[in-house]
Each structure stands twice: as C-alpha cells, then as structure tokens.
Amino acid sequence: MHKSKIQIRRAKDFDFLSIHRFIEILENQTFKKEKQENIFIENLNNQNNIYLIAEVENEIAGFLSCHVQNLLHHNGLIGEIQEMFVTESCRGLGIGQKLIDHLKSIAKEKEIIQLEVTSNIKRENAHSFYENQDFINTHKKFVCKFSK
C-alpha cells in the first residue's frame, strides 16, 4: 500500500459497527451486537475512557480504547489500554504508532502518570510492538473467570 495519510480522532457513536467488527476479530469470537453497543455508548460517554479511531483515506483502519483510573497504589491517574486493533491490510503503515502517540499526548494533557497494557501471552508481535513504544514488561496478570 502506498504512503497514505493517517488521521487520528476521537471515536463517535457512528463508529460502533466498525469497532464491533474489530473486537470480534481481535478476540476471535462473536459478541451480541446490542449488548456490545450499549457498553460502547456507555464507555464513549464516560470521561474516564479514551476511544481513538485511526482513518486512512477516510476509512476506519484502527481503534484504541483506554480506561483511566485514579489509583491509590500509584497516587494518581493511570491509563490502561483495553483494546487496540489495526486492520490487516493497513498493518505496517505506522497506525499503531500514531494511535499510541496520540494517546500519550492526551495522557500528558490529563496528567496521567502512567500508561499500562495487558496483552495475551500468545500475541508475541504485540509484545514487541509495545516494547518498541517504551512499555516495559513488569507484571504477570492472573484471571479468575466466572461462568456466564
């Protein structure tokens, strides 16, 4: 793909269908659209969430979501990336880098003292990407699932 102009912007409610598709690809499963849309709208309207869209030639090519919390054990605001996805056809264009750079800029404005991300142990390419973005692997994540 030729050198394309990449635009990063805040997500809007009309972006839901693209994001829904991205999350299904990212998680390799199907989600109930209505329930996910309700979650999306709730999160979009919450000032503690940052939802970013990457566009290439007016087509949505990527998405990043970050939840901001004021944590006691950090004595300040922490941003945790919850989801990040770039369409396969647009990988290698620097979209992930631009999403992270935009998030870092917002984080500085909001006086967020640290950004964090958790990535599935199988996603080795993602691990390398985050390390190249100055994220350091400092923790292990433990999960206790409950049946639905």
N, C-alpha and C positions, 0 to 999 in steps of 0.2 A: 504494500500500500504506500502511496506517495506521502510526502510530508503534509500532514493535514493540520488545520488549526483546531486546537483543543480548547474548549471553553469549560470552565468550572463554575457552577452556580448552585444556589440552594435548591433543594428539591421542592416541588409543588405537588398539590393533591393530584393533578392530572398525570403525574409521573408514575402513579401506582402500578399500572399494568406492566410496564417495563421492569419495575423493581420486583414485582411479584415473580415474573419470569426469571430474573436474575437469581433470586433467592432459591427458587426451585432448582435451578442449575447448580448453584453453589452447594446446596445441601443434598442434591441428588434425590429429591423426594417431592411429592405433590402436597401442596397446602390448600386448605379450604380458602377460596378467594375472599369470601365475605368476611370471615373472621380475620384474615390477614389484613384486609383493607381497613377494618375497624382499628386494629393495632397500629397500622401505618398512620392513619389520620390522628389518632391519639398521640402518637410519638411525634408526629410532624408539628403538632400544636403545643408540645411541651418544650419550654425554653431550655430544658436540660438535655435536649437532643440536638445534634447537628447532623443533618442529612444533606449530602452533597451529590450532585449529578455531574458527570462528565459528558460533554457533547462533542462529537466530531462531525463536522459538516451538517449541523442541526439534527443529527441522530444521536439518541442516548446510547453511549458506549460504556458507561461505568457508573458505579454507585458506591458511596461510602456512608456508613452510619456510625455515629459516635455518641455515647451517653456520658454526660458529665455529672459527677457526684462530688459532694463536699465530704471528704473522708477524715475521720478522726485520726487514723494512724498515719496520715500524710499531712495533717494540719492545713488542709487546703483542697482546692479543686483538682480532680483527676478526670481526664477524658479517656474513656475506653472504647476503642474501635470494636463495634459489634459485628458488622458485615462490611466486606469490601469485595467488589466484583468488577472485572473488566471483560467485555465480550471477547471471545476467542479471536475474532477477525481483527480486533484492534489492539491485541496484546503486542508489546514491543514498541508502541508509539510514545511511551512515556506518560500514559494516562494515570497509572498508579502513582507515579512520582508527583504529578500535578495535583492529584487528589490529596496526597499526604502533605504536600507543601501548602495547599490552601487550608487544610485542617490546622497545620502548625501556625499559620498566620492568625486564624480565628482563635486558636488556643492562647496565643500571646495577648490578643485583644481582651479576652475574657479572664486573663490572669490565671489560666490553668497551669499548674506547676509540673504536670507530668502527663504524657500520653502512654497508654498501655494497649496491648493487643494480645489476644489468645488465638492460636492457630492450631488446627487439628494436627496431630503428630505425623499424619501421612502427607501433609502438604509441604514437602521439603522446598519446593520452589518459592512458596510464600514465605517460608522461614528465611531463605536467602534474601528475598526482596526486603523484608522488614529489617534485617540486619544491615542491609545497604542504606536504609533510611534512618540509621542511628538508633534503632531499637536494640536493646540488649536482653538476651535470654537470662532472666533472673529467677523464675519461679516454675513450679510444676502446678498444673491445675488438676483438681480432684472433683469428680462429678458423682452425685447420687441421684439417679433417675427414679421417678415415681411413675407407675403405670397410669395410662390415661383413663 
